[in-house]
Amino acid sequence: MSYRVGVDVGGTFTDMVVMDTEGNLGIFKVPSRPKEPEKAVLDAFALAAASGSQPLEDFLGKCEFVHGTTIATNAVLERKAAKTGLICTEGFRDILTLGQGRKPDTYNLRMHPPKPYVPRYLTLPVRERINSEGEVVIPLNEDDARKAVRQFKAWNVQAIAVCFLWSIANPVHEQQVAQIIESEWPGIPYSISSEVQPIIREYLRTSATSLDASLKPVVRKYLANLETSLKSSGLKSEVLVAVSAGGVMSAKQLAQKPIYSVLSGPSSGPNAGLLLAQQVSEDNLITIDMGGTSFEVSVVTKGYPAVTRAAKVGGVATGITTVEVSTIGAGGGSIGWVDEAGMLHVGPQSAGADPGPACYMKGGTEPTVTDANVVLGYINPDYFLGGRIQINAQRSEEVIRQKIADALQVSTVEAAEAIHKVVNQNMIGAIEQITIRRGVDPREYMLIVGGGAGAVHAARLAQELQMKRVLIPRVAGVLCALGMLASDITFENVGSLGTTSNEFNVTGVNQLLADLTARGTAALIAEGVPEEDRIFEYFVDARYPGQTNETSVTMRSGQLTPEAVAQLAADFHETHQKTYGSSEPGAIVEFGHWRVVARGRVEKLKLPEHRSTRAAKDPAPALKGKRQAFFDGQYLDTPVYDGDKIEAGNVIPGPAIIEEATTTVIVTPQAKITVTQRGDYFMELA
């Protein structure tokens, strides 16, 4: 193959990055098509092919393709996933209704309990019982199971989930129900918890299984349409899809467990950040991605992205391991509005791709962050998306004056500045949520900026958080798409076996780890990964007696000895100390969930260095002119530079504006940019 291609479908734009055999990058953006997302992918391929004067069929035939999609996330958020029936153990019909027994807003007495993901009437109990030791106490009543499947068929459900109380200790009853489903209703998609997520805590397991089942019809249809469209247009390689844990897997494998595609796109951001930060020798990173609809932030500490199993989408617990990404509705298309009390808000509503901000002149009537940035002089109306989208600055002024300035009784520019500041504070809150409130000091980290809108706001975010270093890649507008190309093929297998540090079940744990490793090996073989490229990482979730939450600990080996158990306990104490600021080195440690991550190494990206024709620091040859831009309460005559003419070694003090085809870099008066050898923008703040 001649090209490696990463595509990230967002709410407003679909991003594509193309890398050739020499490491040269091509960056492309097209408007997303919310109703037909696969067509936006084809639009991006057509644009990339045209840029190289190649027929689309020829170009596709030379491509390896990695895809990030929001199809699963949106299906859950919009409650458009498949109608799903749940089969559970008799007496446990209300697992999803009760949840974890906590309200999202603890002190809101008027808050109604969240609705269960699968309605109660679609949750049917059957008689069976296996105890915590895996012993059959009550055999499965097959008549109950058959009646449940037939009832679901009469109710026209589109998928079935099966979750029994102690299937993690013995999955035999779930496997029997699976056989009954196949005999009673051949072809209906179904998921059983012992295969999806065999973990202790029935709520998370039930939620994960229900999600997985409900997504199978949606994700399978989308992937089939995507593959059909691309193959018929000339694609010869297999489609790979980014998964929530930060890796990729084939579309064929993902169709079997579509829950792994939740947070598919944003999970690739940390991988891109690590790749780009190598040039400045940093491995403590905060990566952000501000697109047209949302803002995502994640943390990388000592080269490892933070992961969680507590991630929720639209209030629904996923139960699976995901790269920890905090997401809020803050993007270029986020709408500014004034409430009845006269307070200004920005988002979470977004103008999206259609109709888009008012300045797009596509029917948008609400003031957005993009409109505010146009009024403030940050965005060039004649060079938005490289000039491919013409925007109307006068329209931005009109909607901000009519909808915001008049309501607040301020000038139009003051209203635009207020929108800019409010959305900044929203994003700062999201960063603080995943850093300061977790014991992470952002001042010790470098900010990696992604998204088409991120570089407009990055300097002010860093200033507020007292961060001194910011890296704005030339590929900022397609950061997650690049991260997909840097991601390994990844499979995670989980098993549950409770044991303690003082009475450790060495034989049982080693057997479980061997089984999980064998499953990972089989998955990598199915993906065609050669033995020398297979990597296995081992983790355990542990806690002190009486704790309700576990802490993930990295294991040093996948084979434990009595001596290694003592080291594992010591590693838990150390991890707990770093995470929570406390530990009890002499205490017993309880171990529960065991995870094996199987990775298939992909060819590492080698980004080319940026060519420089001169050694001077002076960027004057790239100067396009000057325009009025708003800084610190006033318009300043601000130098504007052409990003295509910026060279390695150039030093650009603020205030300044650098215009790229897919993003605009705002350099505040307190900041200075030095262009790296790769051509990225390394910003230092006073």
N, C-alpha and C positions, 0 to 999 in steps of 0.2 A: 504494500500500500504506500501511496505517496503522501497522504495527509492524515493527521489525527484531528478529529473534530469533536468539540464539546459544545453542547447546546443546552441552555437553561431557559425554560419557559416560565416567564414571570407574569404578573397580573397586568402589566402595562406593555412591557417589551419582551421580546424573545431574543436572547443573547447568544451569539455564536463566536467561538474562537477557533481558528484553523491554524495548525502548525504543519509546516512542510518538513522534509527530511533534514534540512539544514538548521531547523529550529526557528525559522522566521515565522512570525505570528501575523495573522490577518484577523481583524476585529469587525464584526458585523452586528447590527441591531435592526430588527424589524418590529412593527407593532404586533402585539399578540392578538390572537383571535380567540376570545374566551369561549365561544360556542364551538369552534373547530380548531383546537390547539395544534393538532397534527399538521394543519395547513400552514400555520405560522412557521413550523419547522421547515417545511418545503420552501416557504418564502425566503427563509434565511439561506438555505442551500442554493437557491436560484440566484440570490444576490452575490454570494461568494463565488459561484461559478462565473457569473457575468463580469465580476471584477478581474478575473483572470482570463477573460475572453474564451471560456471553455463551454462547450455544450453541457447542460445539466447532467445528462446521462454519463458522459465521460468523467466529469468531476466526481459524481457519486460513486462511480466504479473504482475510484482510487482512494476512497475514504474509509477510515475506521471511526466509528461513531459512538460517543458516550452521551447519554441524555439525562437531564434532570427535569422532573416534571412535578407540577403542583396538582395533578389530577386527583390523587388520593386525598391530599390535604383539603382541597376545595370541596370534594364530595362529602367529607366529614363536616367541614365548617358550614356548608350550605344544606346539610342534611339531605343530600341527593344520592347517598349511597344506596345499595340495593336493600329492598325490604327483606329483613332477616328474621328467622325464627330461632329461638334458643332452647335447647334441651338441657335440663339440669337435674341434679339430684333432688328427690322429693324432700320437701322441707326447706329448700334453699332457693325458692322462686324469686326472692326479693334481693338477691345479691347486688344486682346493678342498681336497684332503687336505693338501697341503704348506702352503697358506695363505701367510702372509708369513714363515714360517720362525722364528717366535717363539712361545714358550709364554706363556700369560697370567701364570703365576707363574714367573719366570725361574730361580729358585734351588730350585724344588721338583723334585728328581730323580725322584720317584715319580709325577709328574703324567703322565697319559696324554695323547697329542695329542687335541685336540678332534675330534669326528666331523665329517666334511664335511657341509654342508647338504644336498647331493644325494649319496646313497650311491654308491660306486664302481660297483656293478653297474648303476646307472641312468645312468652316464656312458658314452656310446658315442662312440668316435673315428671320424672319416671322413678319407679321404685328400684333402688340399687344402693349398695353401700360398701365401700372399701375403707378399712381403717388406715391410720397413719403409718402402720407397718406394712401395708400392702396386702393385708389379708382380706379375703372376701367375707363380709359379714352378712350381707343380703345379696343374693344373686340378681343379676339384671333381669327385670321383668320385660321380656322381649315384646309382649303384647302392648305394654305401655309405650315402648319405643315406636312400634309400628303405627299405633294410633296417633302418636304425635306427628310422625312424618306424613301420614295421610291427612291429618288436620291441616298441617302447613300447606300441603298440596291444594287442599280445598280453599285455603285462604290466599293462594297465589303468591306465596313468599318466593323470593328470588335466590335465597341462600340460607343455609342452616349452620348454626354453630352448636357445638357440643362441649359442655364443660361439667365434669363430675368432681365431687369434692376432693377425693384423694387420688385422682388419676395420676398425679406426679409420683405416687408410690407404686401404683400398678395400673397401667393403661388399658387393661383387658376389656373393661366395660365400654370405654369409649371406642375401642376398636370394633367391638361387637355392633355398636350403634352405627358405626361407619359402614359396616357390611349391610346392615338393614337399610340404610339410606340408599345405598347403591342398588339394592334389589328392589326396593319399593319405588324409587324415583331416579332411574338412571340419568346421569348427566347434570343433576342439580349440583351447583357448587356447595361445598361444605368444608368446615374446618373443625378439628378436634384439638382441645387445649394441650394434650400431651405431645402434640407435634408442633403447635404454634409457639407456646411459651410455657414449658413445664416448670413453673416456679411456685413456691409457697406464697400464700395470700391469694385467696380465691377471687377477690374482687379484681385485682390487676390481671389475673389469668383469664377471668371471664370477659373482662373488657377487651383485652387483646384479641381473644378468640372471636368475639363478636365483631370487632373491627375488621379482622382479617377476612372473615366470611363475607361481610357486607361489601368489602372492596373488591372481591374476586370478579364479579360480573363487570364492574365499572372499569377496573384496571385492565382486565383481560381484553375487553372490547377496545379500549384506547390503544393498547400495545399492538393488537392485531391490525387496527386501522393504520397505525403509524408504520408498522413493518410493511403492510401491503402497499401503502403509498410510496415508501422509500424504495422498496424492492422493484416495484413496477417502473420507477423512475431511474433505476440503474444501480442502487446500492447492492453490493455483493457481500459485505461483511455482516457479522451478527451485531444486533443492536445491544449495547450495554446500557444499563440504567444506574444512576447514582442512588445509593441507599442511605438510610437514616444514620447508620453507624459511621459514615464517612468514607465508605468504599464504593465499589460498583459490582454489579452482577448482571448476567445475561437476562434479557427480557423473558426468556423461557423459564429460567429459575425464579424470577421475580413473580411471574404469574402464579406460581404455586404458593407464595407467601407475600401477597401484595402489601401487607402491613408495613413491610420494610421500606416502602416507597414514601411513607409519610415523612415530611421534611426532606424530601429527596434533593432539592436544589441547594438550600442554605447549608446543609451538612458538609458541602464541599469547600466552603469558604476557608476553614482553618488549614486545609491541605494547600490551598493556593497561598495563604499567608506564610506558611512555613517555607514553601518553595521560594517565594520572593524575598523573605527576610534573610535568607542565607547570605546575600550580598553585603549585608551590614552586620552579620554575625549575631543575630538576635534569635532567641527561642522562647522568650516570654512576650506573648502577643495578645492584643485585643483586636479581633477582626470585626469590621462593620461592613454592612452592605445596604445602601440606601438606594432603592429603585424608585419606580413610579408609584407603587402602592404600599410597600411595607419597608420596615427597617429591621435588620437582623444583626445580632451581636453575639459573638462567642469568644471564648478564652482559651488560649494555649499556654500551658505552663511547662517549662523545660522540654519543649518539643512535643508534648502530649495534649491533644484537645480534651477539654472537660467533657465527660459523658454523664448521662443520667438515665434512669429507668422511670423517672417520675414525670416525663414529658406528657403534656396534654395538648390536644388539638380541639379547639372549640369546646373546652371543658371535659373532653373525653380522654380518660387515661389510656395511653398506648401500651404501657407495660413492657415495652421493649427497650433495649439499649439504644440510645440515640446520642449523637453529638449534641451537647447542650447548647441550644440556640434560643435566645430570648427574642421574640418577635412582637412588634407593635405596628399599628397602622400609622406609619409616618414615612411618607415618600413624596416625590415631586408632585404627585397627583392628589395628595391629602388636602381636604377641603377645610378652609377657615370659616368659622361661623360664630355668631354672637348669641348667647343664650338670653333668656328672659330677664336675668339679673344684670345684663350688660357685660358679662365676662366673655373674653375671647377664647375659643378653643380651636385646635387644629386636629383634624382626623377624629376617629379612625376611618370615617367615610372617605372614599377616594373617587376621583373622577375616572380613574383607570385608563384604559386604552381607548374606550369608546363611551362618552364623547371626548374624554380627556380634559385637560385644563382649558380655560376660556380662550387663552391665546392661541390654541390650536385651530380655532375657527371651525370646529366640527360639531358645534351645537352645545358645547359646555357653557353653562351659565353661572357656575359657582367659582369663587376665588380660591386658588390653590397655592401651594408652596412654590410651584414653578412660576405662577403669575407674580408672586411677591418677589422672586429672584430676578424676574425681568424688570420690574419697576425699580429695584435697587441697583440695576446696572450690572448684575453679575452674569447674566446670560445674554448672549448676542442674538438678537432676533433673526439675523441673517446667516447664522452659523450653528443653528441647533441641529444636532445629529449630523454634523458635517454639512449643513445646508440642505439636507434632504427633506426636512420638515420646516416650512416657513411659519413663523409665529408672528402674531399681531400684538405689539407692545401696547398700542392704544387700547385694545380690548382688555388687557390685563389691568390697566389703570382704571378703566370704567367699572369693572366688576368689583375691584377692591374698594373703590370710592363708594359705589352704591351699596354693597353688602357689608362692608366693614367700617370704612372711615366715617361715613355718615352716622352709623349706629353708635360708634364710639366717640363721635364729635372730635375727630383728629384729622390731620392732613392725610392725603393718600400715601405719601412716603412713610409717614409714621405708622400707618396701618400695615403697610407692607413689611416694615421693620418688625412690628409686633408679631406678625405671622411667622417671620423668620426666627425670632427669638423663642416663641412658644414651641415651635416644632423642635428647635434645638434642645429646649428643656425636656421635652418628651423623650428625645433620644438619650439625653444624659441620664434620665431616670432609668431607662432600660439598661444602660451600661452599668450604672450603680447597682441595679438589682442583681446582676450576675457577677459583680466584682466586690464592691465594698461590703455589701450585705453577706458575702460569702467569705469575708476575710482576705480578699485579694486587693492589694493596693495598686490602683491603676498608674500611679506615678512611677512604678517600677517596671512598667510594660511599655511596649511600643504599639502605636495605633496603626493598623493596616486598613486602608480605605478601599472599599469596593462599591460598586453600583454607579449608575450614571449620575446620580445626584449627590453622592457621598462627598466628593472633593469640594463641592461648593460650601459644605458645612463643616468639614473636618477640622480646620484650624480653630474654629470657635469651640467645638466640642473638646478638643485637646486643651485649650486654654482654661476652660471651666473645670476640667478634671486635673489640671496642673500636670499634664503629661508634656514631656519635653521633646519627644521624637515621634514623627509621623511619616509613614511611607505611603505615597500615593503612586501606585503602579501605572504605567501607561495602559495597562489592560484593566484598569479599575472598573470600567464600564461592563466588563464581562468576567469579573473576578471568580464567581462560582463556576462558570463554564470552564475556565482555566483549571480550577481545582479538580474538576472531574477528570481531566487528562492526567493529573498527578496522583490519582487515587488507585490503590491496589484493588484487585478483585477480592471481595471480603465476604465471609460467611461467619455467623456467630451461632454457636450451639450452647444451650443452657440446660443444666440439670440440677436437681435439688437432692441434697443429702445432708441431713442435720447431724453435726458432731461437734465436739468441744476439744479445746486444747489439752485438757487434762485426761480425757478418755477418747483419744482420736481414733477414728475408724480408718486406719491406713489402707487396709485391703479394699474396703468399699469405695473410698475416695479415688484410689488409683484405678479401680475398675471403671468408675464413672468417667474419669478423665480420659481413659483409653477409649471408651465408647464414643465420647464427644469428639475426640481427635479423629477417630475412624470416620465419623459422619462428615467432619470437615474435609478429610482427605478425599472421600468419595465425591463431594461437591466440587472440589478443585479439579479432580480428574475429569468430571463431567464438563468442566469449562476448558479442558485442554491445557491445564497448567502443568509444565514439566516438574519433576520432583525437585530439581535444584532451585526452583523458584517458589517453593512452598514454605511458608513461615507460619508458626503456631505461637500464639500468645495465650497465657493462662491467667485467669483472674478468679477471685473468690469474694463473695459478699459476707462480711463478718460484723459482729457487734459484741458489746459487753452485755452480760445478763441483765435483763430488764429494759434494755433499749428497744425502741419501736422501729428505728431505722438502721439500715446496714451501711457500712462503709466499704467501698470497693478497694481491694488490695491486689496489686500486681504480684503474681507468683514468679518465683525464680526458675521453676521447672514444672514440667507436666507430670513428674513422677516424684512422689513424696516418700521420705524415710522418716523414722522417729526423730532423727536429728533435724531434718528439714522442717518438721512441724514446729519445733521451738523457734526456728528462724522465721517461719510464717507468722507466728504469734507476735514476735518482736516487730516484724514489718507492719502488722496491724497497729500496734501501739504507736509506732512512729507516724504512720499515715493519719491516725486519729489525732495525734498531737498537731500535725501540720494543718489538718482540716478544721479542727474545732478549738485548737489552743489548749487542749487538755488530754490527759491519758492516765491509765492506771496499769503500769508495767507488770505488776504482780497479779493482776486479775485474770480470771478465766475468760477465754475468748470463745464465742459461739460462731460456728461456720454453717452457712446454709446453701447459698446458690453458688454453683461452679460454672464458670464460662470459659469456653475455648473459642478463640477467634482465629480462623484459618484465613491466611492471606496468600494470594497469588501475586507475586511481584510483577508489575508492568514496567516497561522500559521507562526509565526516569527521563523527565524532560530536561533538555539542555537549552536554556534560553540564551540567545545570542547577545553579545555585547553591542551597545549602541555605537555606531560609527561616529568618530569625531574627526573633523578636518582641521581643527585648530586646538591649541592647548590653552587658549585664553579663557578666562572665567567670564568674560563679558558676553552677555546674550544679545547684544544690540542687533546683530544680523537677523534675529528672529522677531524683532519688534514690529508689530503690525500697525501700531498707532496708540492712541490714548482714548479713553472714554470716561465719562462720569460714573463713578461707582460709590456706593454709600458705605462709609466706614466711620465708626465711633461718632455717630450723630451728625455727619455731614457728608456731602458729595465731594469726592476728591478726583482730580484729574489723574487717572490710573493707567499705567502702562499695560498694554495688552500684547501678549506674545503668541506666536504661531507654534503650537506644539510640534508640528512636523519639522520645524527648523531648529528647535532646541537641541543642543548637543551635550554629550557627556562632559562634565566639568563645569558647565555653566552655573553661575551663582545668581540667584534672583531674589533681591530683598523685597519685602512688602512695603507698601501695598502694591499688588500686581495681580494680573489675571492671565492664566495660560489656557488657551483654547485647544482642546483636542476634539477629534471627530465624535467621540462617544462620551465625553465628559468635559467639564470646565473646572479648573483648579483655581480656587480663591486663596491668595496669599495675603493674610491680614498684615497691618502695619507692624505687629509684634513678631512676625515670623520671617524666616528666610529659607529659601529652597536651594539645595545643591543637587544637580543632576548626576545620578550614579552612572557607572559604566554600562549598565543595561538600559539606561535612558529613563529610569524611574525617578520620581521626585521625592527626595529625602528632605523633609521639613523639620527645622529646629525652631523651637519657640523660646522666647525670652522668659 
